[in-house]
């Protein structure tokens, strides 16, 4: 699906059959191609902007300070995630963890880098319904059932939002998160 620069939810839901039901692709900037994270950190600043925005629009049942953002696996675009600052003053503390369910205890946000699909699904399953925001860097089709799945193009970053996973998460994600696709907050 190639929707560049436009937020068209109805068309995305009707036209995209490559991802699971409930997954909607949102494009942040124009670009060509599609896929998993490119090598290097060329899109790390845009990734941090989007991840920070997703966190801003998420409400936890029991907000913690600082908010713990765990990065599991080799995440090519996670280099700037430690620079996220939230508007309400909450601190975001980045923690690198092994891609194992036991290692992600205490995480409020789980950013999953490049790991095999079975491990990604296992990590997402381990936190389902436990109030953990899940973001997959290397699952552009959102088959892992993560709440948000990043999609990297040569000059742009977009994401898919898995509405079903969000509904089962125990978190409240404000619909204004859709503004991130237009480059704003």
C-alpha positions as CSV (number, residue, x, y, z in Angstrom):
1,X,0.0,0.0,0.0
2,X,1.5,3.3,-1.0
3,X,-0.3,6.3,0.7
4,X,2.2,9.1,0.8
5,X,1.5,12.2,2.9
6,X,-2.2,11.5,3.5
7,X,-4.1,10.0,6.4
8,X,-6.9,8.0,4.8
9,X,-8.1,5.5,7.4
10,X,-11.1,4.2,5.5
11,X,-9.1,3.5,2.4
12,X,-6.3,1.9,4.4
13,X,-8.7,-0.4,6.2
14,X,-10.4,-1.4,2.9
15,X,-7.4,-1.7,0.7
16,X,-4.7,-3.2,2.9
17,X,-4.9,-7.0,3.4
18,X,-1.2,-7.6,4.0
19,X,-1.4,-7.0,7.7
20,X,-3.7,-8.4,10.4
21,X,-7.2,-7.2,10.9
22,X,-7.3,-4.0,12.9
23,X,-3.9,-2.7,11.6
24,X,-3.9,0.7,10.0
25,X,-0.8,2.2,8.3
26,X,-0.1,5.9,8.9
27,X,2.5,7.7,6.9
28,X,4.6,10.4,8.5
29,X,6.4,11.7,5.4
30,X,6.7,11.1,1.7
31,X,9.0,8.4,0.5
32,X,9.4,5.3,-1.8
33,X,9.5,1.6,-1.0
34,X,8.6,-0.1,2.2
35,X,10.0,-2.4,4.8
36,X,11.9,-3.0,7.9
37,X,14.4,-0.7,9.5
38,X,17.4,0.3,7.2
39,X,20.9,-0.1,8.4
40,X,22.5,2.8,10.3
41,X,20.5,5.4,12.2
42,X,19.5,7.7,9.4
43,X,15.9,7.7,10.6
44,X,16.6,7.6,14.3
45,X,15.5,11.2,15.0
46,X,12.2,10.7,13.2
47,X,11.7,7.4,15.0
48,X,12.3,9.1,18.4
49,X,9.8,11.8,17.4
50,X,7.1,9.3,16.5
51,X,7.8,7.1,19.6
52,X,7.8,10.1,21.8
53,X,4.5,11.2,20.3
54,X,2.9,7.8,20.8
55,X,4.0,7.9,24.5
56,X,2.5,11.4,24.9
57,X,-0.9,10.2,23.7
58,X,-0.9,7.0,25.8
59,X,-2.3,6.9,29.4
60,X,-1.4,4.1,31.8
61,X,-3.7,2.8,34.5
62,X,-1.0,3.7,37.1
63,X,1.4,6.2,35.6
64,X,5.0,5.7,36.8
65,X,7.8,8.2,37.0
66,X,10.2,7.7,35.4
67,X,8.5,5.9,32.5
68,X,10.7,2.9,31.6
69,X,11.2,2.4,27.8
70,X,12.8,-1.0,27.3
71,X,14.6,-1.8,24.0
72,X,14.7,-5.5,23.2
73,X,17.0,-6.9,20.6
74,X,19.2,-5.0,18.0
75,X,17.2,-1.9,17.2
76,X,18.8,0.0,14.3
77,X,16.7,3.1,14.7
78,X,16.6,3.4,18.5
79,X,19.7,5.5,18.9
80,X,17.7,8.7,19.8
81,X,15.1,7.1,22.1
82,X,17.0,8.1,25.2
83,X,16.5,11.8,24.2
84,X,12.7,11.6,24.5
85,X,11.3,14.3,26.8
86,X,7.6,14.4,27.6
87,X,5.6,17.7,27.7
88,X,4.1,16.9,31.1
89,X,7.4,16.6,32.8
90,X,7.5,12.8,33.0
91,X,11.0,11.4,32.5
92,X,11.6,8.5,30.1
93,X,14.3,6.1,31.1
94,X,15.7,3.9,28.4
95,X,16.8,0.4,29.3
96,X,18.4,-2.1,27.0
97,X,17.1,-5.6,27.7
98,X,17.5,-9.1,26.3
99,X,14.7,-10.3,24.1
100,X,13.3,-12.6,26.8
101,X,10.0,-12.4,28.6
102,X,11.7,-12.4,32.0
103,X,13.9,-9.4,31.0
104,X,11.0,-7.1,30.2
105,X,9.5,-7.0,33.7
106,X,9.0,-3.4,34.9
107,X,8.8,-1.9,31.3
108,X,6.0,0.5,30.5
109,X,7.0,0.7,26.9
110,X,8.6,-2.2,25.0
111,X,10.4,-1.2,21.8
112,X,11.3,-4.4,19.9
113,X,14.2,-4.3,17.5
114,X,15.3,-6.9,15.0
115,X,14.6,-10.3,16.5
116,X,13.0,-13.3,14.8
117,X,9.2,-13.2,14.3
118,X,8.5,-16.0,16.9
119,X,10.5,-14.0,19.6
120,X,8.6,-10.8,18.7
121,X,5.3,-12.6,19.1
122,X,6.5,-14.1,22.4
123,X,7.5,-10.7,23.8
124,X,4.2,-9.1,22.7
125,X,2.2,-12.0,24.1
126,X,4.1,-11.8,27.4
127,X,2.9,-8.2,28.1
128,X,-0.6,-8.4,26.5
129,X,-3.2,-6.9,28.8
130,X,-0.5,-5.8,31.3
131,X,-0.5,-2.1,30.5
132,X,2.7,-2.2,28.4
133,X,2.9,-0.1,25.2
134,X,4.4,-2.3,22.4
135,X,6.2,-0.9,19.4
136,X,7.9,-3.2,16.8
137,X,10.7,-1.8,14.7
138,X,11.2,-4.7,12.3
139,X,7.6,-5.9,11.7
140,X,6.2,-3.5,9.1
141,X,3.2,-5.9,8.4
142,X,2.4,-5.9,12.1
143,X,2.0,-9.7,12.2
144,X,3.4,-9.8,15.8
145,X,0.3,-8.1,17.2
146,X,2.3,-5.2,18.6
147,X,0.3,-2.1,19.2
148,X,2.4,0.0,16.8
149,X,4.7,-1.2,14.1
150,X,7.2,1.0,12.4
151,X,7.7,1.0,8.7
152,X,10.9,2.4,7.2
153,X,11.1,3.8,3.6
154,X,14.2,5.4,2.1
155,X,13.3,8.9,3.2
156,X,10.4,8.4,5.6
157,X,9.0,6.7,8.6
158,X,5.5,5.5,8.9
159,X,3.7,3.2,11.4
160,X,0.8,0.9,11.6
161,X,-1.5,1.1,14.5
162,X,-3.1,-2.2,15.6
163,X,-6.4,-1.2,17.0
164,X,-7.2,-4.7,18.3
165,X,-4.0,-4.9,20.2
166,X,-4.5,-1.4,21.7
167,X,-8.0,-2.4,22.8
168,X,-6.6,-5.5,24.6
169,X,-3.7,-3.7,26.2
170,X,-5.2,-2.1,29.3
171,X,-3.9,1.3,28.0
172,X,-5.8,4.3,26.7
173,X,-4.4,5.7,23.5
174,X,-5.8,9.1,22.5
175,X,-7.1,9.2,18.9
176,X,-4.9,12.4,18.4
177,X,-2.0,10.0,18.0
178,X,-3.2,10.0,14.4
179,X,-1.8,13.5,14.1
180,X,1.7,12.0,14.2
181,X,1.1,10.8,10.6
182,X,0.8,14.4,9.6
183,X,4.0,15.4,11.3
184,X,2.5,17.2,14.3
185,X,1.4,16.8,17.9
